[in-house]
Amino acid sequence: MVLKYPPFNACSGILNAARNAPPLKHGAKGEAVSIVQGALLDLGIKLPKTVAKLALPDGIFGMETVGAVVAFQARKDVGLKQDGVVGQNTIAALDAKMAGKAPPVVKPPAVRPPPMTAHYQLGTADPVLSHDLGSGKWKSKPATLSHKALKAAIIRILPDAYVVIGDDATKHMAHYLGNSGKALTIDLEDMIDDVPSAKERYEAEVSQAKTFVETLQPGSHQITSRQAQGGYNEKEENWNWFFAIGGYSSWGKGTATVAVNAGVRSYALDFQYKFFDRYNWDKGKEVTIFKIRITDEFMGEFHRQGIAQEYDCVGTISRRFSWSQGQHIPKQQLYDRGGGRG
């Protein structure tokens, strides 16, 4: 059976119940029960004892839940055997009701920044930045208890999620579910160390800045990128950074000093490598963490329901480079963390 309601499709216990392997019934406990309880509540069936303590489903299939299931099965537009068991037919009916409560929100495809040729200019302003449309307006839809129950289930597994998706991906997901919307400073140094394409993007930005500095007259100059360039951490490169960031924008700026001694030019550049991304899940991105299948579909729905919030990811690496006419910037200067970290 293919389930259409994302919180149901995300939970292995509900998928098993949809095959009667086994169904959910009196005495069952856990995330599958709490998500079903949330759906019953969202459909207007009362469960006062179930939500009394935390204002969320408690995940315990007691007699109150049995009665709520019977009440759902007895509805004229459902017409199922009133046994209080959530098996194949009851899951199918619940899934149809929940999937039909509102038309699905079609998320625009993720837009990766197109490749660009970097051009530097004199000045200090950052380039104009853009990001994909994300999941839409925060808190633009009413929150459902089934989605709240699913969020609570994910939060319970997050402390151990790093073994599946990595430390940074877990940290970023926790910040999203924390619902503050505050910007998060990423570990940009580690991303560049861990992801080959991110290292290439960083080295290319330094090279472009170097080329521009070598066109300047003797003296001190403020330089900045004309435009940001796009990068993407592919899953094949590094799972952690694929789920933590995915696509991003980066650019450079700094203070360049050009000197001439005995006809030979020397250069110094106090450089900042800048990073920006908007945390949202790209279309088609998903991962299974223990028994929960996390998808872009319901992660975006969390944002629209106001129970999680997309946020800006930012980062800066600071370095001081020095070289003479005709020389390359030494690799040691590129990766010496003593040269500054942000």
N, C-alpha and C positions, 0 to 999 in steps of 0.2 A: 504494500500500500504506500502510495506517495502522499505525504502530508503537506498541505499548502500553508498552514499557519506556522510561521518561523519558530516561535518558542517550542512548539510540539516537535518540529523537524530537527531541532537542535539537541533534543534530549534522548539519549539511548534508551532510557527506561520507558518513555512514551512510545518510541518506535517498536520496542519489544512488545508492549501492551497492544499495539495495533496489529501484531501478529499472534496475539494470545500466547506470548512466549516469555514471561507469563503475563496475564492481565493484572491490573492493579485492583486490589480489593481490601477489605477490612484487615487491619494489622500492618499494611504496607507503610513504609516511611521513605522520605528522601525527596530529591529534587523533582522527580517525575510527579509525585503526589502534589507537591506545592504548586507546580505549574498548572496541573489539572484543576486544583482548588482555585487558583487565580482565574482560570477561564470560567469556571462556574460562577464565581463572584462577578466577573465582567459581564456575564449573561443575566445578572440580576438575581441570582439564587443566593439566599442569605446563609452565611456561615459565621455567626457571631462569636462562638467559642474559638473557632479556628484562627481568627484575626485579633483576638482580644489582647494578647500580650504585646505583639510587635506591630500591629496594624498591617501585617503581611501574612500570607498563608503559612501555616506551621509545618506542613509536610507530613502530617500524621493522619492516616486514613482511619479515623475513628467513626463512631456511629453517626456523628453529625455529618461527616462527609458521605457516608453511605446514604443518609437521607437526602442530601443535596443531589447525589447522582440519580437516585430514584426519582426525585422531582424533575430532573432534566429528562430522564427516560420517559416519564409520563406525559410530557408536553405533547399536545396534539400534532404539532409539526415535526415531532421526533418519532413517537410511537414505537419505542423499543420495549423489550422485555424488562420489567422493573425489578432487576435483581441487585442493584446497587454495586455492580462490578463494572470496572472500566476496561472493557476488552475491545476487540476489533470493531464491532458495530458502534459502540458508544464513542470510541475515539474518532471514528469516521464522522459521526454526527457532530461531535464537538468541533472537530477540525473544520467542517463545512460552515458551522455557525460562526466560528471565530474568524475564519478567512473571509467570510462574507460581511462582517460588520462594517468594513470600510474598504473602498477600492484600494488596490495596491498602489504605493507611491513608486513610480519609476524613476530611479536615480540616473542622472545623466552619466554617460561613460566618463571614467576618469580621464582628465586631460593632462598628458605629460607635456611639460614645456618643450617646445621644439628646439632642436639643436641650433645654436647661433655662433657666429664668430665674435669673439670678445674684442671690444674696442675700448681702450682707456681714454680718459680726458682729464684735464686739470679740474680740480674742485674737490668738494668734500661730501656732496649729497649722495645718498644711496640711490641705486636705480629703482624705478617703479617696479613693484613686485606684484605678482598675481598668483592665484592658486585655483584649483578646480572648485566647482560649486558645492562640493560636499553633500551633505544630507538635507540641505534646506534650512529653514528657520528653526531655531531652537525653541522647544516648548510650543510648537504650532499645533499639536494634537493632544487630546487628553491621554493621560497615562493609564495603562491597563494593569491590573494586578498580576496577570500572567506574565507580562514583560518585567514587572518588578520582581516577581519570583525568579524569573530566569536570570536577571541581573544579580540577585542575591546568591544564586547558585554559582555563578561565575566568580563572584567575590570570594566565595568559600574555597574555590580551588586555586585562586591566584597565588597564595604563598608558595605553592609547589609548581606553578606553571612554568617557571624558568627552565625546568628540565626538558620541556617540550619546545618552547619558543624563544628562550633566552632571557637574560637579565633585563636588557633595555626594553625589549618588547613587552615584558611583564610590567615593568615600571611605567611605560607609556600607557598601557591599557588601564592600569590602576588609576592613573591620573585622569583618564577619560571618564571612568566610572565614578571617580570622586566628584565630578559634576561642577567643579569650580570655574572652568573656562579660563583659568589663569595660564599664561605662557609658561612653557617648560624649557629650560636650558638643557640641551642634549649633551652627551659625551662625544663631542665632535672628533676629538683626538682618537678615541677608540674606533669610531666608525671608519675613519680614514685608515687606521691600522688593519681593520678586519675585512674591509670590502675593497677588492682590487679596482673596481671602476671608480669608487670614491677617491682612492689614492690618485688615480689617473686624472680625475677632475681637478683635484687640488694642485697637482704638479702642473697641469695645463694652465691654471689660473695664475700661478706664480710666473710661469714662462711668458705669458701674455703681458703681465705687469712689467717684467724685466725688459721685454722688447720696447715697451713704451718709454720706460725710464731712460733707456739708452738714446732716445731721440731728443731729450731735453737739454737745455743749455745749463752751464754751471750755475749752481745756486740751490735753494731749497724749494720744493714744489709739493703741493697737495695733489694726489692723484686718486681717481675713483673709476670704477667700471661704468661704462655707458649703459650696460644692460646685464641683468642676471642670466646665468646659464643653467640649464636643467641637468639633473642627474637622476639615476634610478638604481636603487639597491635591489638587484634581482634575487629571487629565491635561491637560485642555483649558486649564488656567491656566498650568501650568508642568511640563514633563516632569521636570526635575531634581528638584523637591521632591515630585512624585507618586511617583517611584521611591525617593527618599531616605527619605520619611516616610509619606505617605498620611494616615491618620487619626491624631489626637493629642488630648491633653487639655491645657487651660490654665486658669490661675486667677491671682488677684492677692492681694497682701498689702502691708503697709507701716506706716509711722508717720505719723499725721495730727496736725497742730497747728491748732487753731481759736483765733482771737483776735478781740476786738471793740475797735474804735477809733472814737470819736464815733458810736456806734450802728451802725457798718458792720462786718460780719463779713469777715474775711480767712482764707484757708485755705492750708496748705502740706501737701504729701503726698510723703514719701519712699517711692516705690512700686517694687515688684518684680513684674514680669510673669513668671510661671513656666510652664514647658513640660514635658510628659512624654509619651513614647511607648515602646512595646516594639517593637524592630525584628523584624518577621516579615512575610512576603509574604502579602498579602490573596488570598483565593480568586479565581482568574481573572486575576491580574496576570501579565503576561509581556512580554518585550522581546527582540528579536534584536540581538545585538551582534556585528557582523561575521558569522561563520558559526555562531555558537552561539545557539540559541533558549533563553533563560533563563525558566523557568516557576516559579510558586509550588509546583508539585507536587514537583519535585526539589530546590528550595531548602529546602523543609521536610524532605525526606528527608535532606539533608546534616545538619541539626540532629539528627534522630532517630538517625542513624548516628554522631554525635559527631565529624564532620569539619568542622563549622561550628557556631556557637553564637549563638542569639538573645541580645539585650542591651538594656539600657535606654538610651534617648536622653533627655537632659535639657538644659535651657537656661534662662537667666534674662536679662531685660533690666531694668536699674535706671534710674530716672528721678526727678527732683525736679520736682514741679508746684507752681505757686502761682497763685492767682486770688482775686478778691474777689467778694463777694455779687452774684449776678446775672450774672456773667461766665462765659465759656467758658474752658477751658484752651487757651492758644495752641498752634496746630499745631506751631510751632517747638519747643516743649517736648516734644511727643510724639515727635519724630524727631531731636532733637539727641543724637547719639551721645556727645557730651561729658558728657551727663547720666548716663552709666554704661553699662557693657556686661558681659554675663556669658555 
